[in-house]
Amino acid sequence: MNYTFDYLVFIGRFQPFHLAHMQTINIALQHSRNVILALGSAQNERNIKNPFLASEREAMILSNFSPEDQARIKFVEVIDVYNDEKWQKLVKSLVNQAIEPNAKVGLIGHFKDDSSYYLKFFPEWEMVELESLKGAISATPLREAYYRGEIIESAFPLGTREFLQKFQNTSTYQQLQHKYLTQDQTNLEESQVNF
């Protein structure tokens, strides 16, 4: 098979990994020998926005792919540095450590909204720009539903659904859910006060 790229980089937090993410990786695997997933927010503290550790997300993602495809998916873990220039250097340096010299690297993604501005940070990587996928799934409402106890099955591949079901039985999930629900209640009360 003739691939256009040696590596396609796909940057995301994958909190959690949903069908549009999977579609993107499948497209990347058609165009590239390997795919590098740059896992954002890879620090070790969990919070409502980032409930899953990098190692958990790696397992969740790989569980959705065949062994042949799993062998072509690499990960780099990108911690939050809250400075665009430092973050850009960090991503480039991690990717460069994961590839061989002179490899042809591209970047895959789509300009979903203002939060996608980081895709412009890597002009040296050819951009594979995707149209919006799968009815433009966003992880935020999926996480919110999850904290309310729902797993929106139509949004997730099987491996993710199984991961989320197991995770619901952990004390970590209970703590995050409690945090989410109490924060939700506080926001509701504050909004009622403002009338």
Buried (B, 14 or more C-beta within 10 A) or exposed (E): EEBEBBBBBBBBBBBBBBBBBBBBBEBBBEBBBBBBBBBBBBBEEBEBEBBBBBEBBBEBBBBBBEEEBEEBBBBBBBBEBEEEEEBBEBBBEBBEEBBEEEBBBBBBBBBBEEEEEBBEBBEEBBBBEBEEBBEEBEBEEBBEEBBEEEBBEEBBBEBBBBBBEEBEEEEBBEEBBEBBEEEBEEEEEEEEEEE
